[in-house]
Amino acid sequence: MDVRPHDLLWLSDREALQGDLPEWVAHWQPALPLVVRRDSDAQGRIPIGVRGPARYQRAAGWVDASAVVRVLSPEALIDRLPHTPFHTLPPVQAALRLAQADWPWPWGITGSLGYALATGEAVMHAGSDLDLLIRVPEPPAASALQRWQSLCASLPCHADTQLETRLGGFALAEWLRDGRALLKTNGGPFLTAAPWETPR
């Protein structure tokens, strides 16, 4: 199954969730999505994260691809923005402003707004951050990244953007500030000035 970090997954049943999980995960139901995280598994299972009812409740687990019945990407959530009941909240207004501009890359919404758009659950508030994802398998033009970041700086809430390359993901703000970033990969994070190049 072709899934990527930050994709949302739905499972066929609760018994499909595997791993050394905390007790609160017993309250999780298959109607709620799981988020694909970064990791690798010798058995070929998909690494997932479980979101609990409290903000601090996050757990890492695994699922077999055969148990996945639905996949939703962060990019697909943009189409839900005009129809969300949370349209008055600053993160939604901010995302709508980004959606009105043309960008040379596919991008999507993650974090609490992404979860709310996928489920209809009010897991965010007026002070929530807006978490964004840009897919850039090749290095994009620096001017386009600066334009994106400038618009993000003018939004009515704090916005964090993650750039996703073929190798992993890193923070746009860190990259623009330092010219290098902590690249998060399936094998662990490492600091690099070349996040699009395979390390030697």
VEXTORGU-357332 format. One line per 5 residues: their letters; for each residue y, x, z of N, C-alpha, C. Coordinates in steps of 0.001 Angstrom, whole numbers. Example, Ala and Ser with C-alpha at 12.3 -4.5 7.8 and 13.67 -1.06 7.14 Angstrom:
REM residues 2
as	-5690/13190/7800/-4500/12300/7800/-3300/13200/7800 ~ -2250/12850/7080/-1060/13670/7140/30/12900/7870
***
This chain:
REM residues 200
mdvrp	-1196/848/0/0/0/0/1244/882/0 ~ 2188/544/-864/3414/1336/-1002/4475/795/-52 ~ 4543/1365/1135/5587/995/2085/6374/2252/2447 ~ 7629/2060/2843/8506/3184/3164/9123/2982/4539 ~ 9561/4074/5173/10235/3915/6460/11372/2890/6381
hdllw	11494/2084/7403/12489/1024/7564/12068/-296/6933 ~ 11000/-309/6106/10495/-1591/5610/10009/-2435/6780 ~ 10087/-3755/6638/9565/-4682/7637/8220/-5231/7158 ~ 7252/-5291/8083/5908/-5757/7753/5535/-6942/8634 ~ 4760/-7856/8078/4156/-8935/8847/2640/-8792/8756
lsdre	1948/-9032/9864/500/-8855/9929/-230/-10192/9929 ~ -1511/-10129/9602/-2336/-11332/9548/-2614/-11893/10936 ~ -2757/-11031/11938/-3018/-11492/13304/-2648/-10395/14291 ~ -2530/-10752/15545/-2072/-9817/16568/-3101/-8726/16858 ~ -4391/-9004/16626/-5419/-8006/16873/-5333/-6842/15890
alqgd	-4558/-6999/14812/-4428/-5926/13820/-3533/-4794/14320 ~ -2774/-5047/15380/-1876/-4039/15930/-2676/-3043/16768 ~ -2562/-1753/16422/-3354/-713/17064/-2456/299/17768 ~ -3028/1027/18723/-2303/2097/19396/-2277/1932/20900 ~ -1761/2939/21575/-1608/2921/23028/-264/2271/23334
lpewv	-282/955/23501/947/167/23555/1241/-323/24969 ~ 2513/-475/25333/2872/-965/26669/2501/-2435/26840 ~ 2513/-2875/28094/2066/-4234/28413/2914/-5315/27743 ~ 4225/-5062/27585/5071/-6120/27042/4717/-6472/25604 ~ 4000/-5584/24896/3619/-5863/23507/2657/-7055/23443
ahwqp	2034/-7409/24565/1153/-8582/24592/1907/-9854/24216 ~ 3233/-9845/24366/4038/-11021/24023/4406/-11065/22537 ~ 4106/-9978/21806/4436/-9949/20375/3550/-10930/19611 ~ 4161/-11587/18614/3431/-12548/17790/3508/-12147/16317 ~ 2474/-12450/15530/2480/-12076/14108/3605/-12695/13290
alplv	4276/-13709/13834/5415/-14293/13122/6600/-13342/13106 ~ 6569/-12321/13959/7659/-11347/14036/7306/-10092/13264 ~ 8274/-9496/12570/7977/-8310/11768/7905/-7038/12602 ~ 7232/-6054/12042/7184/-4696/12560/7957/-3814/11593 ~ 8474/-2696/12068/9226/-1803/11192/8406/-541/10930
vrrds	8368/-113/9682/7654/1110/9332/8446/2312/9845 ~ 7772/3185/10579/8411/4382/11101/7843/5612/10406 ~ 8331/6789/10791/7866/8037/10187/6768/8661/11038 ~ 5633/8893/10433/4532/9589/11085/3424/9729/10049 ~ 2369/10425/10396/1218/10544/9496/-48/10347/10304
daqgr	-1080/9861/9635/-2311/9505/10317/-3495/9918/9460 ~ -4465/10600/10067/-5638/11062/9333/-6460/9903/8795 ~ -6343/8747/9425/-7106/7579/8978/-6377/6774/7902 ~ -5169/7189/7552/-4421/6496/6517/-3745/5229/6982 ~ -3627/5039/8294/-2964/3847/8799/-1442/3958/8633
ipigv	-780/2820/8665/679/2762/8530/1300/2881/9921 ~ 2241/3811/10117/2924/3901/11410/3991/2816/11527 ~ 3979/2094/12633/4927/986/12802/5591/1042/14176 ~ 6730/376/14267/7410/206/15534/7478/-1266/15876 ~ 7276/-1573/17162/7342/-2947/17658/8640/-3117/18427
rgpar	9324/-4184/18160/10573/-4489/18855/10315/-5557/19898 ~ 10705/-5283/21166/10529/-6244/22233/11763/-7102/22428 ~ 11684/-8083/23328/12828/-8970/23557/14021/-8256/24188 ~ 13782/-7197/24948/14873/-6426/25544/15204/-5234/24655 ~ 16466/-4816/24664/16913/-3754/23770/16147/-2457/23988
yqraa	15772/-2178/25248/15089/-924/25553/13598/-972/25199 ~ 13094/-2140/24847/11667/-2273/24567/11361/-1947/23106 ~ 10874/-745/22906/10447/-282/21590/9121/442/21768 ~ 8165/204/20897/6855/827/21016/6369/1269/19644 ~ 5610/2373/19626/5060/2915/18380/3576/2597/18301
gwvda	3157/2089/17160/1750/1763/16960/1320/2036/15533 ~ 179/1477/15168/-408/1696/13842/-1022/396/13340 ~ -1085/243/12018/-1793/-893/11424/-2515/-416/10175 ~ -3614/-1078/9870/-4296/-846/8602/-3575/-1619/7504 ~ -3498/-1024/6329/-2807/-1684/5222/-3425/-3037/4899
savvr	-4725/-3189/5119/-5405/-4442/4794/-4933/-5608/5662 ~ -4289/-5309/6811/-3812/-6360/7710/-2410/-6836/7364 ~ -1729/-6164/6439/-352/-6510/6089/-343/-7665/5092 ~ 395/-8716/5421/443/-9883/4543/1797/-10032/3849 ~ 2795/-9282/4320/4121/-9396/3705/4923/-8140/3997
vlspe	5731/-7728/3013/6612/-6567/3161/8011/-6968/2708 ~ 9020/-6582/3488/10410/-6860/3136/11215/-5577/3300 ~ 11901/-5175/2253/12668/-3936/2290/14077/-4178/2824 ~ 14729/-3140/3344/16131/-3286/3765/17043/-3733/2632 ~ 16729/-3287/1408/17545/-3674/258/17490/-5180/0
alidr	16326/-5779/221/16160/-7210/-45/16965/-8075/926 ~ 17327/-7511/2068/18049/-8283/3078/19492/-8567/2678 ~ 20035/-7797/1751/21427/-8004/1335/21617/-9406/766 ~ 20611/-9908/46/20709/-11245/-546/20798/-12345/508 ~ 20422/-12042/1729/20442/-13049/2797/21793/-13123/3511
lphtp	22640/-12143/3266/23917/-12099/3984/24753/-13377/3839 ~ 24919/-13925/2627/25782/-15108/2505/25227/-16345/3205 ~ 23940/-16322/3557/23301/-17526/4095/22970/-17419/5578 ~ 23281/-16290/6203/22931/-16126/7603/23814/-16983/8514 ~ 23245/-17565/9574/24071/-18339/10521/24967/-17447/11376
fhtlp	24798/-16125/11254/25590/-15190/12058/26781/-14633/11274 ~ 27245/-15373/10262/28241/-14842/9329/29584/-14514/9975 ~ 29864/-15045/11164/31153/-14757/11806/31141/-13439/12588 ~ 29982/-12851/12804/29899/-11615/13587/30377/-10421/12764 ~ 31080/-9470/13393/31618/-8310/12664/30591/-7530/11837
pvqaa	29361/-7288/12315/28412/-6550/11465/28107/-7259/10144 ~ 28041/-8582/10181/27790/-9335/8952/28999/-9250/8027 ~ 30205/-9418/8577/31415/-9302/7774/31526/-7913/7149 ~ 31143/-6897/7908/31194/-5522/7402/30219/-5320/6254 ~ 29002/-5828/6411/28000/-5681/5354/28413/-6429/4089
lrlaq	29042/-7577/4249/29509/-8332/3084/30585/-7562/2319 ~ 31437/-6850/3035/32457/-6028/2360/31811/-4923/1547 ~ 30794/-4292/2090/30086/-3254/1337/29405/-3833/105 ~ 28882/-5053/235/28163/-5685/-864/29088/-6093/-2006 ~ 30381/-6178/-1757/31328/-6562/-2798/31703/-5396/-3711
adwpw	31344/-4182/-3310/31665/-2997/-4106/30437/-2567/-4911 ~ 30683/-1834/-5988/29601/-1296/-6810/29259/107/-6336 ~ 27951/365/-6173/27501/1670/-5707/26434/2217/-6642 ~ 26367/3534/-6805/25414/4132/-7751/24020/4320/-7163 ~ 23690/3573/-6128/22397/3751/-5470/21953/2421/-4847
pwgit	20662/2264/-4617/20196/1114/-3841/20447/1355/-2360 ~ 20888/339/-1661/21130/465/-226/20673/-801/470 ~ 20503/-699/1781/20018/-1846/2523/20481/-1827/3969 ~ 20017/-2815/4714/20435/-3025/6095/19226/-2872/7015 ~ 19386/-2086/8078/18327/-1894/9047/18843/-2321/10436
gslgy	18194/-1864/11481/18669/-2121/12833/18672/-3591/13214 ~ 19569/-3941/14144/19578/-5297/14695/19978/-6348/13654 ~ 20931/-6022/12771/21303/-6994/11746/20156/-7199/10768 ~ 19477/-6133/10385/18329/-6281/9494/17269/-7184/10090 ~ 16998/-6993/11373/16002/-7815/12064/16467/-9272/12131
alatg	17748/-9475/12408/18279/-10836/12477/18210/-11530/11119 ~ 18524/-10810/10055/18456/-11399/8714/17023/-11756/8339 ~ 16066/-10956/8804/14664/-11183/8462/14038/-12313/9262 ~ 14512/-12514/10494/13849/-13455/11390/14682/-14677/11769 ~ 16013/-14576/11635/16875/-15640/12108/17110/-15605/13604
eavmh	16602/-14556/14260/16774/-14432/15710/18090/-13724/16032 ~ 18765/-14197/17052/20063/-13636/17446/19852/-12409/18326 ~ 19540/-11284/17684/19271/-10051/18430/20482/-9112/18412 ~ 21626/-9602/17945/22826/-8775/17916/23987/-9574/18496 ~ 25117/-8889/18673/26310/-9532/19226/27537/-8966/18515
agsdl	28707/-9401/18915/29938/-8997/18226/30171/-7497/18275 ~ 29656/-6824/19296/29862/-5387/19418/28740/-4540/18858 ~ 27777/-5152/18186/26647/-4398/17635/27085/-3476/16502 ~ 26389/-2349/16368/26614/-1456/15232/25990/-2051/13980 ~ 26436/-1553/12838/25823/-1882/11555/25043/-656/11091
dllir	23725/-806/10981/22863/302/10550/22520/121/9081 ~ 22788/1177/8301/22668/1101/6846/21741/2187/6325 ~ 21154/1926/5165/20222/2868/4538/20568/3005/3064 ~ 20670/4245/2596/20900/4516/1173/19722/5321/646 ~ 19105/4862/-444/17996/5581/-1069/18564/6533/-2129
vpepp	18402/7809/-1913/18926/8817/-2847/17855/9896/-3073 ~ 16894/9641/-3964/15850/10645/-4215/16398/11939/-4804 ~ 17562/11883/-5451/18239/13071/-5961/19632/13150/-5333 ~ 20204/14358/-5234/21532/14488/-4614/22585/13650/-5342 ~ 23272/12758/-4657/24310/11954/-5302/25632/12722/-5369
aasal	26571/12172/-6118/27897/12787/-6206/28581/12738/-4854 ~ 29171/13846/-4451/29852/13911/-3158/30994/12903/-3088 ~ 31657/12652/-4211/32783/11714/-4210/32318/10300/-3886 ~ 31118/9928/-4358/30588/8596/-4066/30248/8461/-2581 ~ 29684/9520/-2011/29372/9503/-577/30649/9400/256
qrwqs	31692/10118/-154/32964/10060/563/33582/8665/461 ~ 33456/8042/-706/34002/6690/-897/33274/5696/0 ~ 31952/5822/65/31158/4963/945/31580/5148/2399 ~ 31684/6416/2822/32015/6696/4213/33431/6243/4561 ~ 34340/6358/3611/35710/5902/3847/35758/4392/4047
lcasl	35002/3665/3232/34948/2219/3400/34298/1857/4733 ~ 33241/2575/5093/32575/2313/6375/33532/2513/7546 ~ 34417/3500/7423/35364/3788/8506/36385/2668/8680 ~ 36568/1834/7660/37552/747/7740/36923/-592/8102 ~ 35631/-612/8338/34931/-1865/8624/35227/-2357/10044
pchad	35005/-3637/10308/35334/-4196/11625/34306/-3898/12717 ~ 33387/-2974/12451/32430/-2543/13472/32010/-1116/13142 ~ 31369/-466/14090/30877/884/13831/29680/824/12892 ~ 29678/1678/11858/28592/1697/10880/27950/3074/10835 ~ 26638/3112/10923/25855/4339/10815/25018/4277/9547
tqlet	25139/5307/8711/24397/5333/7455/23362/6436/7478 ~ 22137/6078/7097/21044/7029/6948/20784/7224/5460 ~ 20760/8480/5021/20373/8785/3644/18878/9051/3607 ~ 18209/8467/2629/16763/8589/2519/16422/9341/1233 ~ 15857/10539/1364/15430/11321/213/13918/11179/44
rlggf	13361/11912/-913/11905/11890/-1080/11198/12558/97 ~ 11924/13392/850/11312/14169/1930/11495/13548/3300 ~ 12558/12764/3487/12837/12196/4798/14224/11594/4844 ~ 14724/11377/6050/16024/10744/6218/16932/11539/7123 ~ 18247/11396/6903/19222/12099/7737/20522/11302/7779
alaew	21368/11641/8760/22611/10918/8978/23692/11381/8011 ~ 24310/10443/7308/25368/10781/6360/26545/11442/7056 ~ 26955/10924/8197/28122/11479/8894/27897/12947/9242 ~ 26701/13278/9682/26383/14663/10021/26435/15548/8776 ~ 25932/15050/7668/25902/15805/6415/27324/16082/5906
lrdgr	28172/15068/5934/29540/15240/5456/30350/16155/6374 ~ 30051/16114/7646/30793/16928/8612/30358/18397/8590 ~ 29052/18634/8543/28529/19986/8740/27946/20635/7488 ~ 27687/19842/6443/27031/20401/5272/25560/20682/5491 ~ 25033/20216/6576/23600/20289/6883/23279/19141/7831
allkt	22009/18859/8007/21642/17707/8818/20229/17863/9337 ~ 19918/17080/10357/18569/17028/10902/17766/16057/10047 ~ 16849/16598/9257/16042/15787/8353/14792/15310/9083 ~ 14641/14003/9191/13474/13420/9868/12379/13184/8826 ~ 11238/13821/9023/10127/13705/8087/8878/13205/8818
nggpf	7829/12919/8046/6567/12489/8661/5975/13572/9544 ~ 6314/14825/9265/5793/15938/10051/6710/16380/11170 ~ 7800/15657/11384/8751/16021/12429/10103/16385/11845 ~ 11140/16484/12681/12491/16782/12202/12754/18285/12089 ~ 13634/18645/11166/14096/20034/11104/15495/20069/10511
ltaap	16277/21060/10927/17659/21215/10468/17654/21897/9106 ~ 18415/21349/8159/18415/21915/6811/19756/21677/6126 ~ 20111/22597/5224/21272/22422/4362/20847/21951/2978 ~ 19546/21728/2788/19022/21296/1492/18023/20166/1693 ~ 18485/18984/2089/17572/17877/2401/16848/17270/1207
wetpr	17178/17699/3/16462/17231/-1181/15442/18247/-1678 ~ 15345/19393/-1023/14436/20453/-1492/13298/20663/-514 ~ 12100/20776/-1055/10928/21043/-231/11053/22412/409 ~ 10940/22518/1746/11075/23833/2391/9958/24774/1978 ~ 10309/26035/1853/9310/27029/1451/8600/27606/2666
***
